Amino acid sequence: MLIGEVARRSGVSPRMLRHYDALGLVRPTGRTVGGYRAYSAEDVRRIFHVESLRSLGLSLKQIGRALEGPAFSPSALVGDLIRWTEDRLERERELLARLRAIDASAPADWQDVLHVVSLMQGLDSASAARRQQTVLGRPEGAALPAELLAGAVLSESDPVVAGALRWALARSDGDGLATLAAGLHSDDADVRRRAVLAIAALPETPAASEALAEVLGDADPTVRGQAALALGGRGVGAAVPALVGMVVEGVNDVDAAEVLGALSRDPDRAERIMAALVGELAAPSAGPATRIRLAQALVELSGDAPLEVLRGLARDDDRAVALVASAFVGVLDKRSAEDRDDPPPVDSGGDGRPSDAR
């Protein structure tokens, strides 16, 4: 079979077949009287073997080793191919992310494209100082693509730079919430922590609150705690169980107690919060340290019910718990007395007397 027919049947160009011959990969078995290459059926099968191995990403040199080396290990080569392919895919994913970031910024001209590329290069710098300067040193009025900032937030390990990125993201014109929300479901707890902090810093929207609510049951205490603090600060009652859990566990318990106090200004929520705290006090696992933290949470609540519970804790068997509770009873008694002594509001009638005295 002459080279032209082999090329038609195999799909390999005559030029490449000559190259295979020169390298010794596929040498035709014979020659015609006129000196033309004559390929046998076995030669054609070898051509298909070479093309199959090329499709896996092997170089021609590796293919030669695979076909000729008796000690050649296919498994070792396949393992190398897997690693090379993974590296190449990672580079291509990074390129794709960059292209998408440029596209999301809706560039009007090449100057806009170069601006985004410059921002990417700064955010990719190994220097934390340069990354921070990239975020904070932009010219007044220069837009920072929200999607790009959101992606940078999720990968930023330096706390100072991360704070700058969250600040810039919260003030950007775009919407990076979708990228951050995807980060909430990462297998990496650090990524989820960065995502929840960034979403908590965004302007309050129903979509942001919905994203935070999804991680109130997260396995990581930092993730669910930050989500609970953010939602509680926005008046979302669904955060109450997680906030009470933070008090019990001693994770940002002071912040959690303050947020519970703010939520308790709503009478319906106040009853729910009281029931949850009293239930934790009655739990067999509530040791002295836990009871003290729960007492600290009770003193933040509105109404008379916390005072009665604290009076009971003032008789606790543990002396430290009893002393803390007694001190808090004194604080609440003083607060109640001051509330009773406050003069009634004066209206704008101009005579200086309360409205009910005229």
Secondary structure, 3 states (H helix, E strand, C coil): CEHHHHHHHHCCCHHHHHHHHHHCCCCCCEECCCCCEECCHHHHHHHHHHHHHHHCCCCHHHHHHHHHCCCCCHHHHHHHHHHHHHHHHHHHHHHHHHHHHHHHCCCCCHHHHHHHHHHHHHHCCCCHHHHHHHHHCCCCCCCCCHHHHHHHHHHCCCHHHHHHHHHHHHCCCCCCHHHHHHHCCCCCHHHHHHHHHHHHHCCCCHHHHHHHHCCCCCCCHHHHHHHHHHHHHCCCHHHHHHHHHHHHHCCCHHHHHHHHHHHCCCHHHHHHHHHHHHHHHHCCCCCHHHHHHHHHHHCCCCCCHHHHHHHHHCCCCCHHHHHHHHHHHHHHHHHHHHHHHCCCCCCCCCCCCCHHHC
